[in-house]
Amino acid sequence: MTYVIAQPCVDVKDKACVDECPVDCIYEGKRMLYIHPDECVDCGACEPVCPTEAIFYEDDVPEEQTRYTAINAEFFSELGAPGGAARSDFAGQDHPDITALPEGLNA
């Protein structure tokens, strides 16, 4: 199991979760942040600091946002496992489903 970043993060990207993550598994895309499911250690440090309440334990993702579990995983399907967000730069990329959303969705 892993934590998932969902729709409330789109166009917000507060990054408080990034500062709290002890394993550096939260990566920045162009419009939202993504948790690498293979790097997440399920510590839960990110969830309480998210001001938009966009982070959920995989089993607790709201039904209307369950697609975000796959979106977080699929974001890394071509990128692989970089071994830590600090050593990578994906800020100009997003999952196609996120790119297709209207601009300013949560802004």
Residue pairs with C-beta under 8 A, 6 or more apart in sequence:
1 42
1 57
1 58
1 59
2 35
2 37
2 40
2 42
2 58
2 72
3 35
3 40
3 42
3 44
3 46
3 47
3 55
3 56
3 57
3 58
4 35
4 55
4 56
4 57
4 58
4 61
4 68
4 69
4 72
5 17
5 26
5 32
5 33
5 34
5 35
5 54
5 55
5 68
5 72
6 54
6 55
6 56
6 61
6 62
6 65
6 68
7 54
7 65
7 68
7 105
7 106
8 52
8 53
8 54
8 106
9 32
9 33
9 50
9 52
9 54
9 55
9 106
10 31
10 32
10 98
10 101
10 105
10 106
11 31
11 32
11 103
11 104
11 105
11 106
11 107
12 32
12 52
12 54
12 106
12 107
13 28
13 31
13 32
13 33
14 50
14 51
14 52
15 28
15 33
16 49
16 50
16 51
17 26
17 33
17 46
17 47
17 49
17 50
17 55
18 26
18 28
18 33
18 85
19 49
20 45
20 46
20 49
21 45
21 46
22 41
22 43
22 45
23 39
23 40
23 41
23 43
23 84
24 39
24 84
24 85
24 86
25 35
25 36
25 39
25 40
25 41
25 84
25 85
26 33
26 34
26 35
26 36
26 46
26 85
27 33
27 34
27 35
27 36
27 75
27 76
27 82
27 85
27 88
27 90
28 34
28 85
28 90
28 91
29 75
29 90
29 91
29 93
29 94
29 95
29 98
30 91
30 92
30 93
30 94
30 98
30 99
31 94
31 98
31 99
31 101
32 94
32 98
34 71
34 72
34 75
34 76
34 90
34 95
35 46
35 55
35 72
36 72
36 76
36 81
36 82
36 85
37 72
37 73
37 76
38 76
38 81
39 81
39 83
39 84
42 57
44 57
46 55
47 55
47 56
47 57
52 106
56 62
56 65
58 69
61 68
61 69
67 97
71 95
71 97
71 98
74 95
75 90
75 93
75 94
75 95
79 88
79 90
79 93
82 88
